[in-house]
Amino acid sequence: MRAAGSGSTSSWSTSTSRCPCDDGVPVLTHAPSRTAREAPRTRPVPPGPLAGRPVPGLPPRPGTGHTADTSGAPAAPRHPGPGRLLEARPRGLPGAAAPAQPEQRRVSPPPLVVEQTTIDAYRLVNRNPDRNMWSNLDLALPEAKAELAELIDCDPGEIALNRNSTEGLCTAIFGIPLAAGDPVVVSHWDYPSVRAAWFQRQEREGIEVVTADYDLMDSDDEIFAAYAAVLTPRTRVLQITHMSHWTGRVVPAKRLCRLAKDHGTLTVVDGAQTFAQMPVSFRDLDCDFFVTSLHKWMGAPVGNGMLVVREQVIDRTWPLLAPFDPPPLRVDKFDHWNLGTYNSALQAGILPAARFHREIGARAVHARVRELTRYWVERAAAIPGFRLHTPLDTESLGAVSLFSVDGLDARAVEQELRDAHQVHVQYREVRHLSGLRVSPHIYMRESELDRFVDPLAEVVDKQSAGRS
């Protein structure tokens, strides 16, 4: 691999280090090209069970040879295509003979290097909690924010760390100054707790919650028109769900943010399902608040989230929790250390997770999950009555999709898949939609999706015969 700054380059490196539950397939990790301006302080190495660059605040593990700086990975074969993107598994995923789990949307098992870093951090905390939590592990947080800033394309001073998307969204929802009668635009498809938070402000403070009405199978232009129809110069906030967790539908968020800016309206983008699943740029979206969970598609430990706040609106936004430190405060007033005591060891896993994701690249992740979705859908389309509630012929298609089978109760299909075949999908119901959600991550193989689709066909045949 050429040194950073020596010109545009892209290489693939291979590590055959085994995870406890993999089956010997090499890990393929992509080291994206960088300019001298973008060069990281230390170059990435391929992740193995104890590999990865050292995390500030954690001592090197015995026998790893890690020092404060590590050399880059050797050159290796180029990426052979998205279908071979990443086939070795993080701990916690089933092996080839185990149950199929094509629903990974809510939380993803972390890569083993992230798991090991978190375990090491927890043990470090236990040796001297009062010192090691706040005077040791927390020293890594600025570097974690800098790494995340590269991934989301913002300034590190615009990032606050919290526990999940809901906490970050509530920080924005309850922190934006509003008065009685101020209109806020939401949709029927926003996350339930997001809608509940806005309606709570309506009930308590008298703001006006206005709903943009559209269907998730509508075109981008129709969705844009639905928001435009209710947005006025009086509208104070536009709530945008970048990708619907119900069906995986991606809305034209950038166009909507531009429309809102033309009206002088603040924008809150729920990016829980898009960050790390596909390329996302805070600067390109041009929103005011962007919120995500780091334990979903990036693979950080469970209980990590990120709130990005445009620098110009930080000062006028109230924190969700009263800050410990006195003013003046910047984005750190939104950080979850204002909770008081919290689990610092979980945050220690953010940095290796971000580095691991950056080595692969969001474009490669998106290409892989899109390929997996199209693979299982094309196979399932032969099942009588199969109906997909997610637009398939679009480049914004990702991992998340919803399907149903005409004439069958999706809850009964879900239960039989789980009980008889150990296949995990999830029943979802909202408005006129009900069905089963599927969301494979990059480490799933087509053969595992076959172990979902084949039993699905059997269950449909059995339940359809029972109805007749």
DAMOCOR-V191566 format. One record per helix or strand of 3 or more residues. SS is the DSSP state (H for helix, E for strand). FROM is the first residue (numbers start at 1). TO is the last residue. If there is no record, write none. Layout:
ss={SS SS}
from={FROM FROM}
to={TO TO}
//
This chain:
ss={E E H H H H H E H E H E H E H E H E E H H H H H E E H E E H}
from={11 27 82 112 129 137 156 159 165 183 192 208 220 237 253 266 282 289 305 311 331 336 344 362 386 400 410 426 433 446}
to={15 31 84 127 134 152 158 162 175 187 205 212 230 241 262 270 285 293 309 313 334 339 360 380 388 405 421 430 439 467}
//
